Amino acid sequence: MRVPTEMFDEILARVSQRITKQRNNYRRPIEPGMKLSIALRHLVSGSKYP
């Protein structure tokens, strides 16, 4: 299942403040767009944590 680019950008604009982490000296945080992509893929696939 694919999400149109416009819809993805709209969702990202709405949630990016909540899923953005501050940068620290140890590693770079995952970008909000990547986090959203991972979350959507997980939800669509129906995967469960053991």
C-alpha positions as CSV (number, residue, x, y, z in Angstrom):
1,M,0.0,0.0,0.0
2,R,1.4,3.4,-1.0
3,V,0.7,6.8,0.5
4,P,0.6,9.7,-1.9
5,T,3.5,12.1,-1.4
6,E,1.1,15.0,-0.5
7,M,-0.6,12.9,2.2
8,F,2.8,11.8,3.6
9,D,3.9,15.4,3.8
10,E,0.7,16.4,5.5
11,I,1.0,13.7,8.1
12,L,4.7,14.6,8.6
13,A,3.9,18.2,9.1
14,R,1.3,17.3,11.8
15,V,3.5,14.9,13.8
16,S,7.1,16.1,13.2
17,Q,7.3,18.3,16.3
18,R,6.3,15.3,18.4
19,I,8.7,12.7,16.9
20,T,11.8,14.9,16.6
21,K,14.6,14.3,19.1
22,Q,17.3,16.7,20.0
23,R,20.8,16.0,18.7
24,N,23.4,14.8,21.1
25,N,27.1,14.1,21.0
26,Y,26.8,10.3,20.7
27,R,24.8,9.9,17.5
28,R,22.6,11.7,15.1
29,P,18.8,11.3,15.7
30,I,16.7,9.5,13.1
31,E,15.0,12.1,10.8
32,P,11.2,12.6,11.4
33,G,10.4,11.4,7.8
34,M,12.3,8.2,8.3
35,K,10.6,7.6,11.7
36,L,7.2,8.2,10.1
37,S,8.0,5.8,7.2
38,I,9.0,3.1,9.7
39,A,5.9,3.5,11.8
40,L,3.6,3.4,8.8
41,R,5.2,0.3,7.4
42,H,5.0,-1.4,10.7
43,L,1.3,-0.5,11.1
44,V,0.4,-1.6,7.5
45,S,2.2,-4.9,7.8
46,G,0.4,-5.9,10.9
47,S,3.7,-6.8,12.6
48,K,3.6,-7.5,16.3
49,Y,6.4,-7.3,18.9
50,P,7.2,-10.6,20.5
